[in-house]
């Protein structure tokens, strides 16, 4: 399911939502279905890795990486792409 950015034409509320091909999304603010599909902004290439690693450190601190072996967990937290 792709994530799309929308702007409600009724209340001008911008939002993003996961959409299946057979689903018509509704505005979470007013419930309207008159939506304008917007172009999603691209993330700057140099910051993607830093953002991803920050999220992994938070996940590790919260225990979400506990199902990995210690060596795989170390690889994830060092930014290596091969597990």
PyMOL Python script that loads the backbone (N, CA, C, O; Angstrom):
from pymol import cmd

cmd.read_pdbstr("""\
ATOM      1  N   UNK A   1       0.833  -1.179   0.000  1.00  0.00           N
ATOM      2  CA  UNK A   1       0.000   0.000   0.000  1.00  0.00           C
ATOM      3  C   UNK A   1       0.878   1.242   0.000  1.00  0.00           C
ATOM      4  O   UNK A   1       1.730   1.392   0.875  1.00  0.00           O
ATOM      5  N   UNK A   2       0.691   2.106  -0.935  1.00  0.00           N
ATOM      6  CA  UNK A   2       1.483   3.335  -0.973  1.00  0.00           C
ATOM      7  C   UNK A   2       0.927   4.395  -0.023  1.00  0.00           C
ATOM      8  O   UNK A   2      -0.260   4.400   0.304  1.00  0.00           O
ATOM      9  N   UNK A   3       1.806   5.283   0.405  1.00  0.00           N
ATOM     10  CA  UNK A   3       1.409   6.432   1.215  1.00  0.00           C
ATOM     11  C   UNK A   3       1.245   7.607   0.269  1.00  0.00           C
ATOM     12  O   UNK A   3       2.132   7.901  -0.532  1.00  0.00           O
ATOM     13  N   UNK A   4       0.112   8.273   0.365  1.00  0.00           N
ATOM     14  CA  UNK A   4      -0.151   9.447  -0.452  1.00  0.00           C
ATOM     15  C   UNK A   4      -0.375  10.659   0.435  1.00  0.00           C
ATOM     16  O   UNK A   4      -0.899  10.544   1.543  1.00  0.00           O
ATOM     17  N   UNK A   5       0.025  11.818  -0.063  1.00  0.00           N
ATOM     18  CA  UNK A   5      -0.264  13.086   0.591  1.00  0.00           C
ATOM     19  C   UNK A   5      -1.509  13.667  -0.057  1.00  0.00           C
ATOM     20  O   UNK A   5      -1.642  13.681  -1.280  1.00  0.00           O
ATOM     21  N   UNK A   6      -2.414  14.142   0.777  1.00  0.00           N
ATOM     22  CA  UNK A   6      -3.650  14.753   0.302  1.00  0.00           C
ATOM     23  C   UNK A   6      -3.860  16.099   0.978  1.00  0.00           C
ATOM     24  O   UNK A   6      -3.292  16.385   2.032  1.00  0.00           O
ATOM     25  N   UNK A   7      -4.689  16.914   0.345  1.00  0.00           N
ATOM     26  CA  UNK A   7      -5.163  18.155   0.945  1.00  0.00           C
ATOM     27  C   UNK A   7      -6.669  18.182   0.725  1.00  0.00           C
ATOM     28  O   UNK A   7      -7.147  18.060  -0.403  1.00  0.00           O
ATOM     29  N   UNK A   8      -7.404  18.342   1.812  1.00  0.00           N
ATOM     30  CA  UNK A   8      -8.853  18.369   1.731  1.00  0.00           C
ATOM     31  C   UNK A   8      -9.288  19.689   1.094  1.00  0.00           C
ATOM     32  O   UNK A   8      -8.841  20.756   1.515  1.00  0.00           O
ATOM     33  N   UNK A   9     -10.152  19.623   0.091  1.00  0.00           N
ATOM     34  CA  UNK A   9     -10.622  20.847  -0.554  1.00  0.00           C
ATOM     35  C   UNK A   9     -11.708  21.538   0.274  1.00  0.00           C
ATOM     36  O   UNK A   9     -12.014  22.707   0.039  1.00  0.00           O
ATOM     37  N   UNK A  10     -12.283  20.836   1.225  1.00  0.00           N
ATOM     38  CA  UNK A  10     -13.319  21.414   2.074  1.00  0.00           C
ATOM     39  C   UNK A  10     -12.726  22.253   3.200  1.00  0.00           C
ATOM     40  O   UNK A  10     -13.117  23.403   3.398  1.00  0.00           O
ATOM     41  N   UNK A  11     -11.768  21.664   3.946  1.00  0.00           N
ATOM     42  CA  UNK A  11     -11.223  22.359   5.126  1.00  0.00           C
ATOM     43  C   UNK A  11      -9.742  22.719   4.981  1.00  0.00           C
ATOM     44  O   UNK A  11      -9.166  23.293   5.905  1.00  0.00           O
ATOM     45  N   UNK A  12      -9.118  22.402   3.856  1.00  0.00           N
ATOM     46  CA  UNK A  12      -7.701  22.692   3.566  1.00  0.00           C
ATOM     47  C   UNK A  12      -6.728  21.987   4.498  1.00  0.00           C
ATOM     48  O   UNK A  12      -5.598  22.444   4.670  1.00  0.00           O
ATOM     49  N   UNK A  13      -7.147  20.885   5.100  1.00  0.00           N
ATOM     50  CA  UNK A  13      -6.282  20.119   6.010  1.00  0.00           C
ATOM     51  C   UNK A  13      -5.350  19.208   5.208  1.00  0.00           C
ATOM     52  O   UNK A  13      -5.833  18.365   4.452  1.00  0.00           O
ATOM     53  N   UNK A  14      -4.011  19.355   5.352  1.00  0.00           N
ATOM     54  CA  UNK A  14      -3.087  18.441   4.675  1.00  0.00           C
ATOM     55  C   UNK A  14      -2.873  17.189   5.539  1.00  0.00           C
ATOM     56  O   UNK A  14      -2.790  17.283   6.764  1.00  0.00           O
ATOM     57  N   UNK A  15      -2.786  16.022   4.896  1.00  0.00           N
ATOM     58  CA  UNK A  15      -2.535  14.780   5.625  1.00  0.00           C
ATOM     59  C   UNK A  15      -1.978  13.740   4.674  1.00  0.00           C
ATOM     60  O   UNK A  15      -2.051  13.891   3.455  1.00  0.00           O
ATOM     61  N   UNK A  16      -1.419  12.681   5.246  1.00  0.00           N
ATOM     62  CA  UNK A  16      -0.952  11.553   4.441  1.00  0.00           C
ATOM     63  C   UNK A  16      -1.616  10.297   4.968  1.00  0.00           C
ATOM     64  O   UNK A  16      -1.928  10.190   6.154  1.00  0.00           O
ATOM     65  N   UNK A  17      -1.827   9.349   4.069  1.00  0.00           N
ATOM     66  CA  UNK A  17      -2.555   8.141   4.439  1.00  0.00           C
ATOM     67  C   UNK A  17      -2.115   6.977   3.554  1.00  0.00           C
ATOM     68  O   UNK A  17      -1.787   7.165   2.382  1.00  0.00           O
ATOM     69  N   UNK A  18      -2.113   5.768   4.131  1.00  0.00           N
ATOM     70  CA  UNK A  18      -1.891   4.550   3.361  1.00  0.00           C
ATOM     71  C   UNK A  18      -3.184   4.243   2.619  1.00  0.00           C
ATOM     72  O   UNK A  18      -4.254   4.211   3.227  1.00  0.00           O
ATOM     73  N   UNK A  19      -3.097   4.017   1.316  1.00  0.00           N
ATOM     74  CA  UNK A  19      -4.306   3.841   0.517  1.00  0.00           C
ATOM     75  C   UNK A  19      -4.220   2.575  -0.321  1.00  0.00           C
ATOM     76  O   UNK A  19      -3.237   2.350  -1.028  1.00  0.00           O
ATOM     77  N   UNK A  20      -5.255   1.755  -0.234  1.00  0.00           N
ATOM     78  CA  UNK A  20      -5.391   0.621  -1.143  1.00  0.00           C
ATOM     79  C   UNK A  20      -6.050   1.113  -2.419  1.00  0.00           C
ATOM     80  O   UNK A  20      -6.710   2.151  -2.427  1.00  0.00           O
ATOM     81  N   UNK A  21      -5.871   0.373  -3.482  1.00  0.00           N
ATOM     82  CA  UNK A  21      -6.395   0.822  -4.771  1.00  0.00           C
ATOM     83  C   UNK A  21      -7.922   0.902  -4.800  1.00  0.00           C
ATOM     84  O   UNK A  21      -8.477   1.687  -5.570  1.00  0.00           O
ATOM     85  N   UNK A  22      -8.609   0.110  -3.982  1.00  0.00           N
ATOM     86  CA  UNK A  22     -10.070   0.109  -3.991  1.00  0.00           C
ATOM     87  C   UNK A  22     -10.679   0.981  -2.884  1.00  0.00           C
ATOM     88  O   UNK A  22     -11.889   0.931  -2.659  1.00  0.00           O
ATOM     89  N   UNK A  23      -9.851   1.784  -2.188  1.00  0.00           N
ATOM     90  CA  UNK A  23     -10.314   2.590  -1.069  1.00  0.00           C
ATOM     91  C   UNK A  23     -10.345   4.066  -1.441  1.00  0.00           C
ATOM     92  O   UNK A  23      -9.430   4.570  -2.092  1.00  0.00           O
ATOM     93  N   UNK A  24     -11.392   4.746  -1.030  1.00  0.00           N
ATOM     94  CA  UNK A  24     -11.466   6.193  -1.183  1.00  0.00           C
ATOM     95  C   UNK A  24     -11.181   6.790   0.190  1.00  0.00           C
ATOM     96  O   UNK A  24     -11.969   6.602   1.118  1.00  0.00           O
ATOM     97  N   UNK A  25     -10.060   7.514   0.337  1.00  0.00           N
ATOM     98  CA  UNK A  25      -9.732   8.056   1.652  1.00  0.00           C
ATOM     99  C   UNK A  25     -10.654   9.210   2.031  1.00  0.00           C
ATOM    100  O   UNK A  25     -11.273   9.842   1.175  1.00  0.00           O
ATOM    101  N   UNK A  26     -10.729   9.466   3.330  1.00  0.00           N
ATOM    102  CA  UNK A  26     -11.514  10.584   3.848  1.00  0.00           C
ATOM    103  C   UNK A  26     -10.615  11.458   4.707  1.00  0.00           C
ATOM    104  O   UNK A  26      -9.657  10.971   5.307  1.00  0.00           O
ATOM    105  N   UNK A  27     -10.916  12.723   4.764  1.00  0.00           N
ATOM    106  CA  UNK A  27     -10.154  13.680   5.565  1.00  0.00           C
ATOM    107  C   UNK A  27     -10.313  13.343   7.051  1.00  0.00           C
ATOM    108  O   UNK A  27     -11.441  13.203   7.526  1.00  0.00           O
ATOM    109  N   UNK A  28      -9.212  13.209   7.792  1.00  0.00           N
ATOM    110  CA  UNK A  28      -9.331  12.912   9.225  1.00  0.00           C
ATOM    111  C   UNK A  28      -9.868  14.102  10.027  1.00  0.00           C
ATOM    112  O   UNK A  28     -10.309  13.939  11.164  1.00  0.00           O
ATOM    113  N   UNK A  29      -9.829  15.285   9.436  1.00  0.00           N
ATOM    114  CA  UNK A  29     -10.283  16.485  10.139  1.00  0.00           C
ATOM    115  C   UNK A  29     -11.796  16.682  10.016  1.00  0.00           C
ATOM    116  O   UNK A  29     -12.477  16.901  11.017  1.00  0.00           O
ATOM    117  N   UNK A  30     -12.324  16.605   8.780  1.00  0.00           N
ATOM    118  CA  UNK A  30     -13.748  16.878   8.572  1.00  0.00           C
ATOM    119  C   UNK A  30     -14.523  15.689   8.013  1.00  0.00           C
ATOM    120  O   UNK A  30     -15.753  15.716   7.988  1.00  0.00           O
ATOM    121  N   UNK A  31     -13.825  14.647   7.564  1.00  0.00           N
ATOM    122  CA  UNK A  31     -14.489  13.477   7.009  1.00  0.00           C
ATOM    123  C   UNK A  31     -14.855  13.603   5.541  1.00  0.00           C
ATOM    124  O   UNK A  31     -15.474  12.701   4.977  1.00  0.00           O
ATOM    125  N   UNK A  32     -14.479  14.712   4.916  1.00  0.00           N
ATOM    126  CA  UNK A  32     -14.800  14.925   3.507  1.00  0.00           C
ATOM    127  C   UNK A  32     -13.997  14.026   2.591  1.00  0.00           C
ATOM    128  O   UNK A  32     -12.895  13.600   2.935  1.00  0.00           O
ATOM    129  N   UNK A  33     -14.550  13.738   1.425  1.00  0.00           N
ATOM    130  CA  UNK A  33     -13.853  12.897   0.447  1.00  0.00           C
ATOM    131  C   UNK A  33     -13.436  13.679  -0.795  1.00  0.00           C
ATOM    132  O   UNK A  33     -12.913  13.097  -1.745  1.00  0.00           O
ATOM    133  N   UNK A  34     -13.661  14.980  -0.795  1.00  0.00           N
ATOM    134  CA  UNK A  34     -13.193  15.824  -1.900  1.00  0.00           C
ATOM    135  C   UNK A  34     -11.746  16.201  -1.598  1.00  0.00           C
ATOM    136  O   UNK A  34     -11.480  17.180  -0.900  1.00  0.00           O
ATOM    137  N   UNK A  35     -10.817  15.413  -2.131  1.00  0.00           N
ATOM    138  CA  UNK A  35      -9.405  15.557  -1.794  1.00  0.00           C
ATOM    139  C   UNK A  35      -8.579  15.871  -3.026  1.00  0.00           C
ATOM    140  O   UNK A  35      -8.924  15.483  -4.142  1.00  0.00           O
ATOM    141  N   UNK A  36      -7.495  16.573  -2.806  1.00  0.00           N
ATOM    142  CA  UNK A  36      -6.527  16.867  -3.859  1.00  0.00           C
ATOM    143  C   UNK A  36      -5.258  16.089  -3.531  1.00  0.00           C
ATOM    144  O   UNK A  36      -4.686  16.253  -2.453  1.00  0.00           O
ATOM    145  N   UNK A  37      -4.819  15.241  -4.460  1.00  0.00           N
ATOM    146  CA  UNK A  37      -3.587  14.476  -4.238  1.00  0.00           C
ATOM    147  C   UNK A  37      -2.406  15.402  -4.459  1.00  0.00           C
ATOM    148  O   UNK A  37      -2.332  16.090  -5.477  1.00  0.00           O
ATOM    149  N   UNK A  38      -1.475  15.423  -3.501  1.00  0.00           N
ATOM    150  CA  UNK A  38      -0.324  16.328  -3.549  1.00  0.00           C
ATOM    151  C   UNK A  38       0.954  15.543  -3.821  1.00  0.00           C
ATOM    152  O   UNK A  38       1.003  14.328  -3.626  1.00  0.00           O
ATOM    153  N   UNK A  39       1.963  16.237  -4.262  1.00  0.00           N
ATOM    154  CA  UNK A  39       3.272  15.637  -4.483  1.00  0.00           C
ATOM    155  C   UNK A  39       4.007  15.600  -3.150  1.00  0.00           C
ATOM    156  O   UNK A  39       4.118  16.618  -2.467  1.00  0.00           O
ATOM    157  N   UNK A  40       4.509  14.427  -2.784  1.00  0.00           N
ATOM    158  CA  UNK A  40       5.231  14.286  -1.522  1.00  0.00           C
ATOM    159  C   UNK A  40       6.615  14.896  -1.636  1.00  0.00           C
ATOM    160  O   UNK A  40       7.274  14.731  -2.662  1.00  0.00           O
ATOM    161  N   UNK A  41       7.075  15.600  -0.605  1.00  0.00           N
ATOM    162  CA  UNK A  41       8.434  16.140  -0.651  1.00  0.00           C
ATOM    163  C   UNK A  41       9.456  15.015  -0.492  1.00  0.00           C
ATOM    164  O   UNK A  41       9.217  14.049   0.234  1.00  0.00           O
ATOM    165  N   UNK A  42      10.576  15.143  -1.161  1.00  0.00           N
ATOM    166  CA  UNK A  42      11.641  14.154  -1.058  1.00  0.00           C
ATOM    167  C   UNK A  42      12.522  14.468   0.135  1.00  0.00           C
ATOM    168  O   UNK A  42      12.772  15.633   0.445  1.00  0.00           O
ATOM    169  N   UNK A  43      12.990  13.427   0.800  1.00  0.00           N
ATOM    170  CA  UNK A  43      13.905  13.610   1.915  1.00  0.00           C
ATOM    171  C   UNK A  43      15.295  13.888   1.363  1.00  0.00           C
ATOM    172  O   UNK A  43      15.689  13.279   0.368  1.00  0.00           O
ATOM    173  N   UNK A  44      16.044  14.787   1.978  1.00  0.00           N
ATOM    174  CA  UNK A  44      17.416  15.052   1.527  1.00  0.00           C
ATOM    175  C   UNK A  44      18.271  13.791   1.669  1.00  0.00           C
ATOM    176  O   UNK A  44      18.240  13.133   2.709  1.00  0.00           O
ATOM    177  N   UNK A  45      19.020  13.460   0.643  1.00  0.00           N
ATOM    178  CA  UNK A  45      19.761  12.201   0.602  1.00  0.00           C
ATOM    179  C   UNK A  45      20.738  12.045   1.755  1.00  0.00           C
ATOM    180  O   UNK A  45      20.864  10.940   2.284  1.00  0.00           O
ATOM    181  N   UNK A  46      21.416  13.070   2.159  1.00  0.00           N
ATOM    182  CA  UNK A  46      22.415  12.951   3.216  1.00  0.00           C
ATOM    183  C   UNK A  46      21.838  12.714   4.594  1.00  0.00           C
ATOM    184  O   UNK A  46      22.540  12.218   5.475  1.00  0.00           O
ATOM    185  N   UNK A  47      20.599  13.049   4.801  1.00  0.00           N
ATOM    186  CA  UNK A  47      19.998  12.940   6.122  1.00  0.00           C
ATOM    187  C   UNK A  47      19.230  11.642   6.325  1.00  0.00           C
ATOM    188  O   UNK A  47      18.892  11.310   7.461  1.00  0.00           O
ATOM    189  N   UNK A  48      18.946  10.907   5.275  1.00  0.00           N
ATOM    190  CA  UNK A  48      18.148   9.698   5.396  1.00  0.00           C
ATOM    191  C   UNK A  48      18.836   8.687   6.312  1.00  0.00           C
ATOM    192  O   UNK A  48      18.193   8.131   7.203  1.00  0.00           O
ATOM    193  N   UNK A  49      20.102   8.444   6.114  1.00  0.00           N
ATOM    194  CA  UNK A  49      20.830   7.463   6.930  1.00  0.00           C
ATOM    195  C   UNK A  49      20.850   7.894   8.393  1.00  0.00           C
ATOM    196  O   UNK A  49      20.654   7.061   9.278  1.00  0.00           O
ATOM    197  N   UNK A  50      21.083   9.172   8.667  1.00  0.00           N
ATOM    198  CA  UNK A  50      21.114   9.655  10.052  1.00  0.00           C
ATOM    199  C   UNK A  50      19.744   9.507  10.707  1.00  0.00           C
ATOM    200  O   UNK A  50      19.653   9.134  11.877  1.00  0.00           O
ATOM    201  N   UNK A  51      18.694   9.791   9.972  1.00  0.00           N
ATOM    202  CA  UNK A  51      17.342   9.651  10.517  1.00  0.00           C
ATOM    203  C   UNK A  51      17.037   8.181  10.797  1.00  0.00           C
ATOM    204  O   UNK A  51      16.487   7.843  11.845  1.00  0.00           O
ATOM    205  N   UNK A  52      17.397   7.314   9.855  1.00  0.00           N
ATOM    206  CA  UNK A  52      17.153   5.881  10.026  1.00  0.00           C
ATOM    207  C   UNK A  52      17.906   5.340  11.233  1.00  0.00           C
ATOM    208  O   UNK A  52      17.359   4.552  12.004  1.00  0.00           O
ATOM    209  N   UNK A  53      19.144   5.753  11.399  1.00  0.00           N
ATOM    210  CA  UNK A  53      19.941   5.278  12.530  1.00  0.00           C
ATOM    211  C   UNK A  53      19.393   5.821  13.855  1.00  0.00           C
ATOM    212  O   UNK A  53      19.409   5.116  14.863  1.00  0.00           O
ATOM    213  N   UNK A  54      18.917   7.047  13.860  1.00  0.00           N
ATOM    214  CA  UNK A  54      18.320   7.598  15.080  1.00  0.00           C
ATOM    215  C   UNK A  54      17.080   6.795  15.469  1.00  0.00           C
ATOM    216  O   UNK A  54      16.859   6.530  16.650  1.00  0.00           O
ATOM    217  N   UNK A  55      16.283   6.412  14.496  1.00  0.00           N
ATOM    218  CA  UNK A  55      15.086   5.617  14.785  1.00  0.00           C
ATOM    219  C   UNK A  55      15.467   4.234  15.287  1.00  0.00           C
ATOM    220  O   UNK A  55      14.807   3.691  16.172  1.00  0.00           O
ATOM    221  N   UNK A  56      16.520   3.664  14.733  1.00  0.00           N
ATOM    222  CA  UNK A  56      16.954   2.340  15.206  1.00  0.00           C
ATOM    223  C   UNK A  56      17.488   2.407  16.626  1.00  0.00           C
ATOM    224  O   UNK A  56      17.255   1.489  17.412  1.00  0.00           O
ATOM    225  N   UNK A  57      18.213   3.495  16.977  1.00  0.00           N
ATOM    226  CA  UNK A  57      18.705   3.625  18.354  1.00  0.00           C
ATOM    227  C   UNK A  57      17.543   3.743  19.334  1.00  0.00           C
ATOM    228  O   UNK A  57      17.587   3.164  20.419  1.00  0.00           O
ATOM    229  N   UNK A  58      16.516   4.479  18.966  1.00  0.00           N
ATOM    230  CA  UNK A  58      15.333   4.597  19.820  1.00  0.00           C
ATOM    231  C   UNK A  58      14.649   3.239  19.959  1.00  0.00           C
ATOM    232  O   UNK A  58      14.249   2.849  21.056  1.00  0.00           O
ATOM    233  N   UNK A  59      14.518   2.520  18.840  1.00  0.00           N
ATOM    234  CA  UNK A  59      13.895   1.196  18.875  1.00  0.00           C
ATOM    235  C   UNK A  59      14.690   0.240  19.755  1.00  0.00           C
ATOM    236  O   UNK A  59      14.107  -0.542  20.505  1.00  0.00           O
ATOM    237  N   UNK A  60      16.011   0.298  19.671  1.00  0.00           N
ATOM    238  CA  UNK A  60      16.852  -0.562  20.503  1.00  0.00           C
ATOM    239  C   UNK A  60      16.691  -0.216  21.975  1.00  0.00           C
ATOM    240  O   UNK A  60      16.620  -1.110  22.818  1.00  0.00           O
ATOM    241  N   UNK A  61      16.632   1.072  22.291  1.00  0.00           N
ATOM    242  CA  UNK A  61      16.466   1.498  23.685  1.00  0.00           C
ATOM    243  C   UNK A  61      15.117   1.055  24.243  1.00  0.00           C
ATOM    244  O   UNK A  61      14.992   0.791  25.439  1.00  0.00           O
ATOM    245  N   UNK A  62      14.112   0.973  23.379  1.00  0.00           N
ATOM    246  CA  UNK A  62      12.784   0.553  23.817  1.00  0.00           C
ATOM    247  C   UNK A  62      12.605  -0.961  23.757  1.00  0.00           C
ATOM    248  O   UNK A  62      11.537  -1.468  24.100  1.00  0.00           O
ATOM    249  N   UNK A  63      13.635  -1.690  23.327  1.00  0.00           N
ATOM    250  CA  UNK A  63      13.578  -3.144  23.293  1.00  0.00           C
ATOM    251  C   UNK A  63      12.973  -3.740  22.040  1.00  0.00           C
ATOM    252  O   UNK A  63      12.674  -4.934  22.016  1.00  0.00           O
ATOM    253  N   UNK A  64      12.785  -2.944  20.996  1.00  0.00           N
ATOM    254  CA  UNK A  64      12.147  -3.451  19.783  1.00  0.00           C
ATOM    255  C   UNK A  64      13.089  -4.282  18.912  1.00  0.00           C
ATOM    256  O   UNK A  64      12.628  -4.935  17.976  1.00  0.00           O
ATOM    257  N   UNK A  65      14.376  -4.277  19.187  1.00  0.00           N
ATOM    258  CA  UNK A  65      15.322  -5.078  18.402  1.00  0.00           C
ATOM    259  C   UNK A  65      15.734  -6.343  19.150  1.00  0.00           C
ATOM    260  O   UNK A  65      16.737  -6.962  18.795  1.00  0.00           O
ATOM    261  N   UNK A  66      14.988  -6.736  20.168  1.00  0.00           N
ATOM    262  CA  UNK A  66      15.364  -7.877  21.002  1.00  0.00           C
ATOM    263  C   UNK A  66      15.290  -9.210  20.272  1.00  0.00           C
ATOM    264  O   UNK A  66      15.906 -10.176  20.722  1.00  0.00           O
ATOM    265  N   UNK A  67      14.567  -9.302  19.169  1.00  0.00           N
ATOM    266  CA  UNK A  67      14.462 -10.569  18.448  1.00  0.00           C
ATOM    267  C   UNK A  67      15.674 -10.818  17.542  1.00  0.00           C
ATOM    268  O   UNK A  67      15.762 -11.877  16.920  1.00  0.00           O
ATOM    269  N   UNK A  68      16.597  -9.876  17.457  1.00  0.00           N
ATOM    270  CA  UNK A  68      17.823 -10.059  16.684  1.00  0.00           C
ATOM    271  C   UNK A  68      18.914 -10.649  17.576  1.00  0.00           C
ATOM    272  O   UNK A  68      18.921 -10.445  18.790  1.00  0.00           O
ATOM    273  N   UNK A  69      19.833 -11.381  16.952  1.00  0.00           N
ATOM    274  CA  UNK A  69      20.984 -11.879  17.696  1.00  0.00           C
ATOM    275  C   UNK A  69      21.873 -10.691  18.048  1.00  0.00           C
ATOM    276  O   UNK A  69      21.777  -9.647  17.403  1.00  0.00           O
ATOM    277  N   UNK A  70      22.740 -10.824  19.059  1.00  0.00           N
ATOM    278  CA  UNK A  70      23.618  -9.702  19.423  1.00  0.00           C
ATOM    279  C   UNK A  70      24.472  -9.202  18.257  1.00  0.00           C
ATOM    280  O   UNK A  70      24.699  -7.998  18.135  1.00  0.00           O
ATOM    281  N   UNK A  71      24.951 -10.115  17.394  1.00  0.00           N
ATOM    282  CA  UNK A  71      25.768  -9.669  16.265  1.00  0.00           C
ATOM    283  C   UNK A  71      24.927  -8.921  15.227  1.00  0.00           C
ATOM    284  O   UNK A  71      25.373  -7.916  14.674  1.00  0.00           O
ATOM    285  N   UNK A  72      23.701  -9.414  14.961  1.00  0.00           N
ATOM    286  CA  UNK A  72      22.819  -8.707  14.031  1.00  0.00           C
ATOM    287  C   UNK A  72      22.399  -7.354  14.587  1.00  0.00           C
ATOM    288  O   UNK A  72      22.304  -6.378  13.842  1.00  0.00           O
ATOM    289  N   UNK A  73      22.147  -7.288  15.896  1.00  0.00           N
ATOM    290  CA  UNK A  73      21.769  -6.021  16.519  1.00  0.00           C
ATOM    291  C   UNK A  73      22.911  -5.019  16.396  1.00  0.00           C
ATOM    292  O   UNK A  73      22.670  -3.841  16.132  1.00  0.00           O
ATOM    293  N   UNK A  74      24.147  -5.469  16.582  1.00  0.00           N
ATOM    294  CA  UNK A  74      25.308  -4.586  16.450  1.00  0.00           C
ATOM    295  C   UNK A  74      25.431  -4.067  15.019  1.00  0.00           C
ATOM    296  O   UNK A  74      25.741  -2.895  14.805  1.00  0.00           O
ATOM    297  N   UNK A  75      25.185  -4.946  14.032  1.00  0.00           N
ATOM    298  CA  UNK A  75      25.231  -4.517  12.629  1.00  0.00           C
ATOM    299  C   UNK A  75      24.168  -3.462  12.349  1.00  0.00           C
ATOM    300  O   UNK A  75      24.440  -2.470  11.673  1.00  0.00           O
ATOM    301  N   UNK A  76      22.955  -3.673  12.867  1.00  0.00           N
ATOM    302  CA  UNK A  76      21.879  -2.707  12.653  1.00  0.00           C
ATOM    303  C   UNK A  76      22.222  -1.350  13.248  1.00  0.00           C
ATOM    304  O   UNK A  76      21.971  -0.314  12.631  1.00  0.00           O
ATOM    305  N   UNK A  77      22.787  -1.354  14.431  1.00  0.00           N
ATOM    306  CA  UNK A  77      23.074  -0.101  15.113  1.00  0.00           C
ATOM    307  C   UNK A  77      24.339   0.574  14.605  1.00  0.00           C
ATOM    308  O   UNK A  77      24.596   1.730  14.944  1.00  0.00           O
ATOM    309  N   UNK A  78      25.140  -0.130  13.793  1.00  0.00           N
ATOM    310  CA  UNK A  78      26.314   0.471  13.185  1.00  0.00           C
ATOM    311  C   UNK A  78      26.008   0.972  11.769  1.00  0.00           C
ATOM    312  O   UNK A  78      26.856   1.601  11.136  1.00  0.00           O
ATOM    313  N   UNK A  79      24.822   0.697  11.282  1.00  0.00           N
ATOM    314  CA  UNK A  79      24.425   1.177   9.972  1.00  0.00           C
ATOM    315  C   UNK A  79      24.784   0.243   8.844  1.00  0.00           C
ATOM    316  O   UNK A  79      24.694   0.636   7.681  1.00  0.00           O
ATOM    317  N   UNK A  80      25.187  -0.979   9.138  1.00  0.00           N
ATOM    318  CA  UNK A  80      25.493  -1.930   8.058  1.00  0.00           C
ATOM    319  C   UNK A  80      24.191  -2.420   7.451  1.00  0.00           C
ATOM    320  O   UNK A  80      23.219  -2.661   8.166  1.00  0.00           O
ATOM    321  N   UNK A  81      24.171  -2.567   6.145  1.00  0.00           N
ATOM    322  CA  UNK A  81      22.945  -2.919   5.459  1.00  0.00           C
ATOM    323  C   UNK A  81      22.749  -4.424   5.332  1.00  0.00           C
ATOM    324  O   UNK A  81      21.637  -4.859   5.032  1.00  0.00           O
ATOM    325  N   UNK A  82      23.766  -5.227   5.546  1.00  0.00           N
ATOM    326  CA  UNK A  82      23.643  -6.676   5.397  1.00  0.00           C
ATOM    327  C   UNK A  82      23.373  -7.298   6.758  1.00  0.00           C
ATOM    328  O   UNK A  82      24.124  -7.088   7.711  1.00  0.00           O
ATOM    329  N   UNK A  83      22.291  -8.067   6.837  1.00  0.00           N
ATOM    330  CA  UNK A  83      21.969  -8.757   8.100  1.00  0.00           C
ATOM    331  C   UNK A  83      22.161 -10.231   7.873  1.00  0.00           C
ATOM    332  O   UNK A  83      21.952 -11.029   8.788  1.00  0.00           O
TER     333      UNK A  83
END
""", "prot")
cmd.dss("prot")
cmd.show_as("cartoon", "prot")
cmd.util.cbc("prot")
cmd.orient("prot")
